[in-house]
Each structure stands twice: as C-alpha cells, then as structure tokens.
C-alpha cells in the first residue's frame, strides 16, 4: 500500500482529482487538450499526494497548464521556468517538480536556463510542447520552425536553421531524453512514467499540433495508413526499424538508413549507452522520425551532490546554511 511521508495510507486518486475547476482556454482542437488529459490520467499512477506535486511554467499556450491541473503550481515568466523549478527542487526535495514549456519559451529566451538545468542534472521533469510556431502571440516563426516557413514575421520565409531540441539537450548531457506525440496517448503515458521515475533531469519533447497557426505539422506521424513508415518506435534492446527502413551503421560508423525493414545489421537500440554520442546521432534522423526514449542513464542528481557537500561542511564545523541565510546581512565563508 502506498503511504505518505508520515506513513499514513494514501487515498487512491483519479483523473478527476487532478482536474481543476478552471475553464480550459485553448483553441478548440488544440493538441494541448490531449496532453492535459494524458497527464491528468497519469498523475494518479505516481502514488504521490497532490500537495507534493508542482507544475511550473513560463509563457505561452502550454504555460497555462498549471491552472488546469489541481496540484500546486506557478505560471512564471518567459523562459525562466527551469530556473524557478531548480530553486524549488533543491530546497524541497520531497516535491515532484514538473516544468511545462513550449518551443518558443524554452528554446528562445529560455534556452540558457534550460541547458544549465539539464547539465546540472537537477531532479525535475521538463515537458516541452513543440508545435514549431509561436501560438500565443498569433503565429510568428519559432526556434523550431523549418527553413522557408512563411509566417506573419517571415512573410518571405524563415532564413533560420531550426533547433533540434533533442540534439540540443543531449549536447547539454541531459540524463533522460525522450520524444512523444500529443495524439499517441498510450505511448505518451509510458514515456511520462519513465521520465517521472528517473532520478535527475528528464526531458520529454512532445509534438503538439497547433491547429490555428501551424495545422498539420505532424500529420505524417498521425496518418493511420502511413505512420508506421514515418516513425521508428524506440525500444531498448530492439532493432531500429520503421515498416519500410532500418537504421544501420555506415563505413564511418555513422547512423544511416537503408530501404530494408528486415536488414540483418540493423542497429540495436541502447537507451542506456553512457556516451551521449549514440543518442545524439539518433536524434539527427529526421525521416522516419524516432519516438520514444533516446537516453536514460544514471548520473548523480545535483540536489544529492549539494546535500552531501553541505553535510560535509557542517560536519567540519564550517557553517550552517540555514543560520547563514537567516542571519546577518553579511558573513564570511572559510
């Protein structure tokens, strides 16, 4: 039986318990609805009291999330959700902290905050809704929009090479990296379960359809007749294959595609490879698109290392952090 911190039994929760009384104010048909429903259904499975779960967001359509989930939460400022979440996760390790952000919020003004949170391996889970557009501000191109994207801010087509979010976070040494899709409820649930169970920073990119300003961006991955050839479903220990192609290594050791779904030399997926180079190479494959867990490795979480350091300092009589924080305006650290 699941218990709370004071050893009292935890009352079983349901999706309804995580549904707030706030009116959901997204455009009808937005992919955010599917993600919200999946998250609300997944949270009871964690066996954590609602008061021990926190959602922190920045600015954007996705960042309305904390209003709609009946837990603690904070709608913060543009791009700074990872920073605020870091402070909370380090000061309250008893809480389960989620960051909800979008491709504009996290990868533009918030890019610096995101990569440092991940390189530090702070114990929190980042959910990045990627719709490849700025939706809240009415359809400007975003850091993940493709070259040539025609929008209100790029009437002749974007000249910018887009970020690949997974490549970026793998370069920051994120210890858990995954990708899912708003409409793939079962797949998204399994990815969320693994991300939440991970000790350290977990990053999940979720392809999310903006049906107003970028409708159909991911249709090839949702078409029932063609999605099996458009996707590579990642499973640890299984060959990397779509229904029409396999991933193999070429003469230089790089990952490449061959038009044979049963290629005997197909690469076997290793989500636990210590060196992120393999996961990075996998993240560079665009079509067919890999979805699932790219990387999941054990690495000391920042909070644990910080607690150990503070304990060592206290044991040596070097100071008490709380006394310093609540004491005089200045102090000397020896």
N, C-alpha and C positions, 0 to 999 in steps of 0.2 A: 504494500500500500504506500502511495506517495504521501510524504509528510511535509509540513512547513518547517521553517528554521527552528521553531520551538517544539518540534516533534509532535505537534497535533496533526490529525489526519487532514489531508487537503480535500475539500469538497470538489467532486468532479465538475469540470466546467464544460461549456459547449460553445459553439459559434455565437449563439445569442448573447452569451456573457461578454463577448469581446466586440459586440456591435453597439456603438454609442447611439445617443438619441439625436445626434446632429444630422441635418439634411446633407446628403452627399451631393456636392455641387461640382460634378464633372459633366462634360457634354454627353448626351445620350450616345451610347455606342463606344465610348472611350474604353480602351484596354485596361485602364486603371481599375474599373469595376471588377474585372475578372481577377486581377491581382489581389485586390482588397478582400474579395470573397475567399480566395485561397488562403490568404494569410489568417483571416479570422477563423477559418476551419482548422488550420494547422496549429495555432497557438494553444488550444486546449491539450493537444498531444504532448506538449512540453512538460506538463505537470508542474508548472510554476504559477504561483498566485499572481493575479493581475497586478497587484501593487508592487510586484518585483520585476515587472516588465516595463520598459521605457522605449518610446519611439521618438527620435529626434530628427527633424527635417530642416531643410534650408528654404529656398524659394523656388516655386514652380508648381505646376499642376500636381505632380506627385507629392509635393511637400505639404499638401493638405491632409495627408494620411493620418497624422496624429489626432485630428479631430474626429475621425471616423472609427478609430479603434479604442475601445473602452479600457485603456490602461493609462498609466502616466505618460506624458509626452510633452514635447515642446516644438512649436513652429518657430524656428530661429531665423537667422539672417542669411543672406545669399552666400552660398559656398562654405559657410562656417560650421555646418552641422558636424563634420568629423572632429573638429576642434572641441566643440562643446561636449560631444559624446565622449571624447577622450578624457576630459576632466571628470565627467560623471563616472565613467567606467573605472578610473583609477581610484577615485575617492569612495566609491560604493561598489566594491567587487561582488557584493551579494545580488546586484541587479543584473538582469539580462538586457543589454542595450542594443537597440537596432537604429541604424541610420537609414532614412529613406530619402533618396535624392534622384535627380534626373541628369541627362547627359549635359545639359547646359549648366545646371547648378554645380555639379561635381567636377566637370572637366574644363570649365572656363574659369570663372572667378575662384572656384573652389579647388582647382587642380593641385595647388601646392599643399593644401590642407589634407587632401585625400592621400596623396602619395606618402606623406610623412606619417600619417596614421598607420598606413599599411606596412611601411618599412619598420616601424616600431613594434608592430605586431600587438597592438592594443586589443584587448579581448572584447570585441564587438562585431556586429554583423552589418555590412553595408549592402543595401538593396538599391541598385542603380537602374531606374526605369529608362530605357533607351528608345526614344521614338524618333531620333535623328532630326529633331526640329525644336524650335522654341515654341511651345504651345500656349503658355500662359500669356505671353506678350504678343500673340497673334501671328506667328508663323515666320519668324526670321530663321535663317540657317543656323545650325548649331555646330559644336565641335565634332559631331559625328556625321554631319550631312555629307553626302558624296560630292565629289568634284563635279561641277556643272549644275548643281542644284539651283533651280530657279525659285526664289522666294521674294518677299517684299523688300528684303535688304540686299538681295543679289539678283536683280532683275535680268542680268545678262548671264547668270550662272556663277556659282561659287568657284573661286580660284584656289581655295584652301584644300590641302590634303587632309582628310579627316583623321582624327584619333581612332585607333583600335583600342577600346577600353581594356580588353583583357591583356593585350600586349603591354600597355602602359602599367597596369598594376602588377603584372609579372616582373616587369623591369624594376618595380619597387620592392620585389621579393615578398609579395603577399603570400601567406602560407596556405590559404584556401581560396581557390578561384573557380567560378562556375558560370554557366550561362543557361538560361531557360527562356521560355516564351509565355506570354500572358495567357494564351488560349490552351496551353498544354497543362491542364490542372494537375493531373497525376504526376507528371514529370516535375513541375514546379514544386509540388509538395515534397517530393523526395529530395530535391536539391535543398529546399529550405530546412528540412530535417537534418541533413548532413551539415549544412552551414551553421545552424544553431548549436549543434553538438560539438563543433570544432572549438578547441581552446586556442584563442588568439584571434587575429583579424580574419574574417571571412568576407569575401566579396562576391556578390551574385549580380551579374548583368541580366536584366530581363527585357527581352524585346517586347515593346509595348506599342500598339497601334494608336496613332493619333488620327482619328477618322475625319477630323475637320481640316487640319493643315498638312497632313502627310499620309493620307489614307492609302493603305495597300503596300506600305513599305516592306512588309514581311509576308506578302501573300504567297510567295513561292514556298515558304515554310509551313503554310497553313492549308494549302490546297490538298484535299484528300487523295487526289489521284497522283500528284507529283511530289508530295513532301518526302516520301521515302528515298527518292533520288536526290532531293535537295538538302538532306540532313545526314550527318554522321552522328549517331547516338553513342555517346561515350560511356563505356562500361569498363571498369578496371579489370584487366586480365583478358579482355576480349579484343579481337581484331578490329581495326579502324576501317569501317566499311559503310557505304551507302548501298542502296539497292542496285546501283549501276557501276560503282567505282570502289577502289581500295586505295588506302594510303600505304605507300612503300617508301623505302629509303633509296635515293639515287646513288650514283657512284661517289658523290661527295659527302654522303651521309645525311643530306637534307631530306625533308619530307616532301613527297610529291605524289601525284595522283595517277593511277592507271585505270583504263576503262575495262576493268575486270572485277566484278563484285566478289569473286572467289579466288583472288590472287593468293597463291600459297605463301608468298613472302610479305603478306600484309603485316604492318606494324601492330604489335600487341600494346594496347593502351596501358600505361603505367602512371596512374594519378599520384603515386607516392614517390616518384623519382625526386631525389634530393636536389639535383641540379635543375633549375627552372628552364634551362635551355630547351629541353624537350617540349614542355608545356608552351613555351614561347613560340616555338616552331609550329606547334599545332594551332595556336591562336592566329597564325598568319594565313591559314587556309580559309578562304572566303566562301568558295562554292565547290562542293557542297559544304554547308555550314555545320561545324561541330557544335553540339549542345550536350550539356552535362557537366561533370566535374573534371576540370583540366588539371588541377593540382590540389593535393591535400597532404601536407607534411607537418610533422611535429617540430615546433620551434618554441623556445621559451617565450611566454607572453610577457609583455612589457610590465604589466602590473605585478606579476610574480617576481620578476627581477628587481623591481623597485622596492617591494616589500622586504625582500632578502637584504637589500642594501641598507634600508632603514633599520632593520633588526640588528645588523652588524654594527651600525653606527651607535645605536642605543646601547648595545652590549659593551661597547668600548667607552661608554660614557661621553660620547661626542655630542649628545644633544637629543632632545625630544622634539620631534617635528611639531606636534600639536602645541607644545609650550612656545615654540618659536613663532608659530603662526598666530597665536592668540596673545602673545606677549608684547614687548616694546616695539616701537616703530622700526628700530634698527637692531642688528645683532651681529655677532662675529662667529663665523664658522671656522673651526680649526680642523 
